[in-house]
Amino acid sequence: MSKEYTYRDAGVDIDEGERFIKLIGPVVKRTFRPEVLTGIGSFGSLFSLDTSKYIQPVLVSGTDGVGTKLKVAFKAGIHDTVGIDLVAMCVNDILTSGAEPLFFLDYFATGKLSAEDAAKVVEGIACGCEQAGAALVGGETAEMPGFYSEGEYDLSGFAVGVVERSAIVDGSTAADGDTIIGVASNGLHSNGYSLARKVYFEVMGMDVSTHVEDFGHTLGEELLRPTSIYVKPVLELLEKGINIKAMA
């Protein structure tokens, strides 16, 4: 075999990957907390937890994705909101235990990397991390030719938080007579999109560009409304001594 083959011949563009890293560097650093000890690109991310603030600190972890809401983003060509969704799905989960999010990591996988589109996704992730007070300490970008349809990608997120052991919220003290408070959603969040896509796109024959009078904007804009991140208001209540017995 006389010809030398490179990653580019196999469909992996290392130069595009390096350009992507340069684009997201300042965005990622924007999320850093004082406890972060490593910069972008380290094999492992170091985070120095100040244990002096706790008697018995308990770490709480969670992982999630955005599901088929991504299909709507692909249709609309909008990539800067699904990153917020990714963070929200993870930090809202660990928040139900009363945990303060500390740091976040993401996994971005695609068939052919577009530095610009991927950077928009990370911009959203950084925005979500800022809303949650979590540092975006690392991630993985996987370019896998032939694995995904053109222009598509998948996302996974991983969040770690901390809660005082005596302050863990687990529903064990909930009892008859307790007050249940329902918080209004700002939309579908990131659940139920397989059904929503079936109804809107297939049954009703609508498209992401369809203007919906009741919404005041397009269907795509409505469906891509970012998932609410409840971290700061809930932690404020807990810090004030409000006895929250359970969250879901």
C-alpha positions in Angstrom: 0.0 0.0 0.0 1.8 3.1 -1.3 -0.7 5.8 -0.4 -0.6 7.3 3.1 -4.0 7.7 4.6 -4.9 10.4 7.1 -7.9 11.0 9.4 -9.2 13.4 6.8 -9.4 10.6 4.3 -11.6 8.7 6.9 -13.9 11.8 7.3 -12.4 13.2 10.5 -11.3 16.8 10.2 -8.7 17.5 12.9 -8.3 21.1 11.8 -12.0 21.7 12.2 -11.8 20.2 15.7 -9.0 22.6 16.6 -10.9 25.5 15.2 -13.9 24.5 17.4 -11.7 24.4 20.5 -10.5 28.0 19.8 -14.1 29.2 19.3 -15.3 27.8 22.6 -12.3 28.7 24.8 -13.5 32.1 26.0 -17.1 30.9 26.4 -16.1 28.0 28.6 -13.8 30.1 30.8 -16.8 32.4 31.4 -18.4 29.7 33.5 -15.5 28.9 35.8 -15.8 29.1 39.6 -12.9 29.8 41.9 -12.7 26.0 42.7 -11.8 25.1 39.1 -8.0 24.2 39.0 -7.6 23.3 35.3 -8.3 25.0 32.0 -9.9 23.7 28.8 -8.3 20.7 27.2 -7.1 18.8 30.3 -7.4 15.0 30.3 -9.1 15.3 33.7 -10.8 18.3 35.2 -9.8 19.3 38.7 -12.3 20.9 41.1 -11.3 21.8 44.7 -14.4 21.6 46.9 -14.3 23.8 50.0 -15.4 21.2 52.5 -15.1 23.7 55.4 -18.5 24.9 54.5 -20.1 21.6 55.3 -20.3 19.2 58.2 -21.0 16.1 56.0 -20.9 17.1 52.4 -22.7 14.6 50.0 -22.0 14.7 46.3 -25.0 14.3 44.0 -24.6 13.4 40.3 -26.9 13.2 37.3 -26.8 12.6 33.6 -29.3 13.3 30.9 -29.8 14.3 27.3 -32.2 16.5 25.2 -33.9 13.7 23.3 -35.7 14.3 20.0 -36.0 18.0 20.7 -32.7 18.0 18.8 -34.7 17.0 15.7 -36.6 20.2 15.9 -33.3 22.1 16.2 -32.0 20.4 13.1 -35.2 21.3 11.2 -35.0 25.0 12.3 -31.3 25.4 12.0 -31.2 26.8 15.5 -28.4 25.4 17.7 -27.9 27.9 20.5 -30.7 26.8 22.8 -30.4 23.1 23.1 -27.3 23.5 25.2 -29.4 25.3 27.8 -31.8 22.4 27.7 -29.0 19.9 28.2 -27.8 21.7 31.4 -31.3 22.1 32.6 -32.2 18.5 32.3 -29.2 17.5 34.5 -29.1 20.3 37.1 -32.8 20.3 37.7 -32.5 16.6 38.4 -29.8 16.9 41.1 -31.6 20.0 42.5 -34.5 17.7 43.6 -32.1 16.4 46.2 -31.4 19.9 47.4 -28.0 20.0 45.8 -26.1 23.0 44.6 -24.6 22.3 41.1 -20.8 22.5 41.2 -19.7 21.5 37.7 -20.9 20.2 34.4 -19.4 18.1 31.5 -20.9 17.5 28.1 -20.6 15.0 25.3 -21.2 16.1 21.7 -21.2 13.5 19.0 -21.7 14.1 15.2 -20.9 12.5 11.9 -19.2 15.6 10.5 -18.1 18.4 12.7 -19.2 22.0 12.0 -17.1 24.2 14.3 -19.7 27.0 14.0 -22.8 24.9 14.8 -21.0 23.0 17.6 -19.8 26.3 19.1 -23.4 27.6 19.2 -24.3 24.5 21.1 -21.5 25.1 23.6 -22.6 28.7 23.9 -26.0 27.4 25.0 -24.3 25.0 27.5 -22.3 27.8 28.9 -25.4 30.0 29.3 -27.1 27.2 31.1 -24.1 26.7 33.4 -24.1 30.4 34.2 -27.8 30.2 35.1 -27.2 27.2 37.3 -23.9 28.5 38.9 -22.1 25.4 37.6 -18.6 25.5 36.0 -18.3 23.9 32.5 -15.1 22.0 33.4 -14.8 19.6 30.4 -16.4 17.6 27.7 -15.9 15.3 24.8 -16.4 16.0 21.1 -16.7 12.9 18.9 -16.6 13.1 15.1 -17.8 9.7 13.9 -18.2 9.6 10.1 -21.2 7.5 8.9 -22.7 7.2 12.4 -25.2 10.2 12.2 -27.2 11.7 9.4 -25.7 14.8 7.8 -26.2 17.9 9.9 -27.2 16.0 13.0 -25.6 15.4 16.4 -26.4 14.0 19.8 -25.8 15.5 23.2 -25.3 14.1 26.7 -24.6 16.1 29.9 -23.2 15.2 33.3 -23.7 17.4 36.4 -22.2 17.1 39.9 -23.5 19.0 42.9 -23.2 19.0 46.7 -25.6 19.1 49.6 -25.2 18.9 53.4 -26.2 15.4 54.5 -28.7 16.7 57.0 -30.3 18.9 54.3 -30.9 16.2 51.7 -34.4 16.4 50.2 -35.7 12.9 49.5 -39.4 13.0 50.2 -39.1 10.8 53.3 -40.7 13.3 55.5 -43.6 14.2 53.2 -47.0 13.6 54.9 -50.7 14.2 54.6 -51.6 17.8 54.9 -48.4 19.1 53.4 -48.8 21.9 50.8 -48.1 21.0 47.2 -46.8 23.9 45.0 -47.0 23.5 41.2 -44.6 25.7 39.3 -45.8 26.7 35.8 -43.7 25.4 32.9 -42.6 27.8 30.2 -43.2 25.1 27.5 -42.6 21.4 26.9 -39.1 21.7 28.4 -37.3 18.7 26.8 -39.8 15.9 27.3 -42.5 14.6 25.0 -41.0 15.7 21.8 -41.5 12.4 19.9 -45.3 12.9 20.4 -45.2 16.6 19.7 -43.3 16.1 16.5 -45.8 13.3 15.5 -48.8 15.6 16.1 -47.5 18.9 14.7 -45.4 17.7 11.8 -47.1 14.6 10.6 -50.8 14.8 11.7 -51.3 18.5 11.4 -48.8 19.0 8.5 -47.1 22.0 10.1 -43.4 23.0 9.9 -41.0 24.8 12.1 -41.5 27.9 10.0 -45.3 27.9 10.5 -46.5 31.0 12.3 -48.9 30.1 15.1 -51.2 33.0 16.1 -51.7 31.7 19.7 -47.9 31.6 20.2 -47.2 34.9 18.5 -44.2 33.3 16.7 -43.3 30.2 14.7 -43.8 26.7 15.8 -40.1 26.1 15.7 -39.4 29.0 18.1 -42.1 27.7 20.5 -40.8 24.2 20.5 -37.2 25.3 21.0 -38.0 27.5 24.0 -35.3 26.6 26.4 -36.0 24.4 29.5 -36.3 26.5 32.7 -33.5 26.2 35.1 -34.8 26.3 38.7 -31.6 26.2 40.6 -31.2 29.7 41.9 -34.8 30.3 43.1 -35.0 26.9 44.8 -31.6 27.3 46.5 -32.7 30.7 47.7 -35.7 29.2 49.4 -33.6 26.5 51.0 -31.1 29.0 52.2 -33.9 31.0 53.8 -34.9 27.9 55.8 -38.0 27.0 53.9 -38.7 23.3 54.6 -39.0 21.7 51.2 -39.7 18.0 51.8 -39.8 16.8 48.2 -39.3 17.9 44.7 -40.0 16.4 41.3 
